[in-house]
Amino acid sequence: MNRMASRPEKPEWFAQRDFSYLGKLDDAEGWVKELERVGKRLALANHPLAKIVLPNSPDGLKGRLVKEEGETHLVRVGIRTVRLIEPDDEGVCLSPLELPALRVYLDAPDGVILKQFKAALKEARKSHPAPIVKPGPPAHTAIFDRTTFDRWRENRIIQLGELLAWREELSAAERRNYPNVALGEMAGLEGGDLDKKTSLAIACLEKALSSVHALSAQICSDLKDGSSPSP
């Protein structure tokens, strides 16, 4: 039995929010903005998930909070997915943000580079899994697409992120009135084992937040190729 005898009321601000626009959100750029917005809310509320948005290490920051004209913004530090380092680039070293990385020796033939790179990438992925995977032989062609976005929608990750940040700002006594399963129901999860569904949805939110940098890299790649940033 996962439904409570006395369900807590949705907070008024949440009940008045219209999340219908998420049903039409099918572009990577739009999802980056949504995830960064929710990430900022979680960071400002000091929610544990904020560690994904704002890593503790000052040397490897993927983002930071800055105040401009009284308003707090989440500024994300970008990096190039592929980078050319010339022989005369003396003293060049990779920042913690750019690690781990694979080095390519460009004097080798392309065929050798591609063969060795695929082998090295396969080995590296054992300890550094890809941010998104596709089942079967075409796994290496996986990108963030509508399949991913549909999964994020179905798990109500944006709604859940908003509610988790809101709950974190309540007193300890008040937070006890809003267990995860209550937030899951408020967010719109329904049917089956709601406790399990909420846990899986929060895990989905956590993975989505950790994928923002990879999603941004995909957008930059699309723009560089001259194609639309939409999947």
C-alpha positions as CSV (number, residue, x, y, z in Angstrom):
1,M,0.0,0.0,0.0
2,N,1.9,3.1,-1.2
3,R,-0.8,5.7,-1.0
4,M,-1.1,7.5,2.3
5,A,-4.4,7.6,4.2
6,S,-4.2,11.4,4.4
7,R,-2.4,12.8,1.4
8,P,-0.7,16.2,1.9
9,E,-1.9,19.1,-0.2
10,K,0.1,20.3,-3.1
11,P,1.8,23.6,-2.3
12,E,-0.2,26.5,-3.9
13,W,2.7,27.7,-6.1
14,F,3.0,24.2,-7.6
15,A,-0.7,23.7,-8.1
16,Q,-0.8,26.9,-10.1
17,R,2.2,26.0,-12.3
18,D,1.4,24.9,-15.8
19,F,3.9,22.2,-17.0
20,S,2.1,21.4,-20.2
21,Y,4.9,23.1,-22.2
22,L,7.1,20.1,-21.4
23,G,4.9,17.9,-23.6
24,K,6.2,19.8,-26.6
25,L,9.8,20.2,-25.5
26,D,11.7,18.0,-27.9
27,D,15.0,19.9,-28.4
28,A,18.2,19.5,-26.5
29,E,18.7,23.2,-26.0
30,G,15.3,23.5,-24.3
31,W,16.0,20.6,-22.0
32,V,19.4,22.1,-21.0
33,K,17.7,25.3,-20.0
34,E,15.1,23.4,-18.0
35,L,17.7,21.2,-16.2
36,E,19.9,24.2,-15.4
37,R,16.9,26.1,-14.0
38,V,16.0,23.1,-11.8
39,G,19.6,22.7,-10.9
40,K,19.8,26.2,-9.7
41,R,16.7,25.7,-7.5
42,L,18.3,22.6,-6.0
43,A,21.6,24.4,-5.4
44,L,20.0,27.4,-3.8
45,A,18.0,25.1,-1.5
46,N,21.2,23.2,-0.6
47,H,19.6,19.9,-1.7
48,P,22.0,16.9,-1.8
49,L,21.5,16.7,-5.6
50,A,23.2,20.1,-5.8
51,K,26.6,18.3,-5.6
52,I,25.9,17.2,-9.2
53,V,25.2,20.7,-10.4
54,L,28.0,22.3,-8.4
55,P,30.8,19.9,-7.7
56,N,32.7,20.6,-4.4
57,S,36.2,20.7,-6.1
58,P,37.1,24.4,-6.8
59,D,39.5,23.2,-9.5
60,G,37.0,21.2,-11.5
61,L,33.9,23.3,-11.4
62,K,31.3,22.5,-14.0
63,G,29.2,25.4,-12.8
64,R,28.9,28.1,-10.3
65,L,26.3,30.4,-8.8
66,V,26.8,34.2,-9.4
67,K,24.8,37.2,-8.4
68,E,24.0,39.9,-10.9
69,E,21.8,42.8,-10.0
70,G,20.4,41.0,-7.0
71,E,19.5,37.9,-9.0
72,T,21.3,34.6,-8.7
73,H,22.3,32.7,-11.9
74,L,23.8,29.4,-12.6
75,V,26.7,29.8,-14.9
76,R,28.0,26.6,-16.5
77,V,31.6,26.4,-17.6
78,G,31.8,25.0,-21.2
79,I,34.6,22.9,-22.7
80,R,35.3,21.7,-26.2
81,T,34.6,18.0,-26.8
82,V,37.4,17.7,-29.3
83,R,40.4,19.9,-29.0
84,L,43.5,20.4,-31.2
85,I,46.8,21.0,-29.4
86,E,49.6,22.2,-31.7
87,P,53.3,21.3,-31.1
88,D,54.1,25.0,-30.3
89,D,51.4,25.2,-27.6
90,E,54.0,25.0,-24.9
91,G,52.9,24.4,-21.3
92,V,49.4,23.3,-22.3
93,C,47.8,21.1,-19.7
94,L,44.3,19.9,-19.3
95,S,42.1,21.3,-16.6
96,P,40.4,18.9,-14.2
97,L,37.1,19.8,-16.0
98,E,38.6,18.3,-19.2
99,L,39.6,15.0,-17.6
100,P,39.3,12.1,-18.1
101,A,40.3,12.4,-21.8
102,L,41.7,10.4,-24.6
103,R,44.9,11.6,-26.5
104,V,45.1,11.2,-30.2
105,Y,48.5,11.1,-32.0
106,L,47.7,12.9,-35.3
107,D,50.9,11.8,-37.1
108,A,49.4,8.3,-37.3
109,P,47.3,7.2,-40.3
110,D,43.6,7.8,-40.0
111,G,42.8,4.1,-40.2
112,V,45.1,3.3,-37.3
113,I,43.8,6.3,-35.3
114,L,40.2,5.2,-35.8
115,K,41.0,1.5,-34.9
116,Q,43.0,2.4,-31.8
117,F,40.5,5.1,-30.7
118,K,37.6,2.7,-30.8
119,A,39.5,0.1,-28.8
120,A,40.7,2.8,-26.3
121,L,37.2,4.2,-26.0
122,K,35.7,0.7,-25.4
123,E,38.2,0.1,-22.6
124,A,37.7,3.6,-21.1
125,R,33.9,3.2,-21.0
126,K,34.4,0.3,-18.5
127,S,35.3,2.9,-15.9
128,H,33.7,6.0,-17.4
129,P,30.3,5.0,-18.8
130,A,28.8,7.0,-21.6
131,P,26.2,9.6,-20.5
132,I,23.6,7.9,-22.8
133,V,23.5,4.4,-24.4
134,K,21.6,2.7,-27.1
135,P,21.0,-1.0,-26.9
136,G,22.4,-3.3,-29.5
137,P,25.2,-3.0,-32.1
138,P,24.6,0.8,-32.8
139,A,25.4,1.7,-29.2
140,H,28.3,4.0,-30.3
141,T,25.8,6.2,-32.3
142,A,23.7,7.0,-29.2
143,I,22.7,10.7,-28.7
144,F,20.2,12.5,-26.6
145,D,17.0,12.3,-28.6
146,R,13.3,12.1,-28.2
147,T,13.6,8.7,-26.6
148,T,15.6,10.3,-23.8
149,F,13.3,13.3,-23.5
150,D,10.2,11.1,-23.4
151,R,11.8,9.2,-20.5
152,W,12.5,12.4,-18.7
153,R,8.9,13.6,-19.3
154,E,7.4,10.3,-18.1
155,N,9.4,10.4,-14.9
156,R,8.3,14.0,-14.3
157,I,11.9,15.0,-13.5
158,I,11.3,18.7,-13.8
159,Q,8.3,18.7,-11.5
160,L,10.1,16.4,-9.0
161,G,13.2,18.7,-9.0
162,E,11.0,21.7,-8.2
163,L,9.3,19.8,-5.4
164,L,12.5,18.4,-3.9
165,A,14.0,21.9,-3.8
166,W,10.9,23.3,-2.2
167,R,10.8,20.5,0.5
168,E,14.5,21.1,1.4
169,E,13.6,24.7,2.4
170,L,10.9,23.5,4.9
171,S,11.6,22.9,8.5
172,A,12.6,19.4,9.6
173,A,9.2,18.8,11.1
174,E,7.4,20.0,7.9
175,R,9.6,17.9,5.7
176,R,8.4,14.7,7.4
177,N,4.9,15.5,6.0
178,Y,6.2,15.2,2.5
179,P,8.0,11.9,1.9
180,N,9.3,11.1,-1.5
181,V,6.2,9.1,-2.4
182,A,4.0,12.2,-1.7
183,L,6.2,14.3,-4.0
184,G,6.0,11.6,-6.7
185,E,2.2,11.7,-6.5
186,M,2.1,15.5,-6.6
187,A,4.5,15.5,-9.6
188,G,2.0,13.3,-11.5
189,L,3.4,9.8,-11.2
190,E,0.7,7.2,-10.9
191,G,-0.2,3.5,-11.1
192,G,1.7,0.5,-9.8
193,D,4.2,0.7,-7.0
194,L,4.3,4.5,-6.4
195,D,7.2,4.2,-4.0
196,K,9.3,2.4,-6.5
197,K,8.3,4.7,-9.4
198,T,9.3,7.7,-7.3
199,S,12.7,6.3,-6.5
200,L,13.3,5.5,-10.1
201,A,12.1,9.0,-11.1
202,I,14.5,10.6,-8.7
203,A,17.3,8.5,-10.0
204,C,16.3,9.6,-13.5
205,L,16.5,13.2,-12.4
206,E,20.0,12.6,-10.9
207,K,21.2,11.1,-14.2
208,A,19.7,13.9,-16.2
209,L,21.4,16.6,-14.1
210,S,24.7,14.8,-14.4
211,S,24.3,14.7,-18.2
212,V,23.8,18.4,-18.8
213,H,27.4,18.9,-19.8
214,A,27.3,16.1,-22.3
215,L,24.0,17.4,-23.6
216,S,25.5,20.8,-24.0
217,A,28.4,19.2,-25.9
218,Q,25.9,17.6,-28.3
219,I,24.3,21.0,-29.0
220,C,27.7,22.6,-29.7
221,S,28.5,19.7,-32.1
222,D,25.2,20.1,-33.9
223,L,25.8,23.8,-34.4
224,K,29.3,23.3,-35.6
225,D,28.1,20.8,-38.2
226,G,25.6,23.4,-39.4
227,S,22.6,21.3,-38.4
228,S,19.7,22.1,-36.1
229,P,20.4,21.7,-32.3
230,S,17.2,19.8,-32.2
231,P,17.5,15.9,-32.2
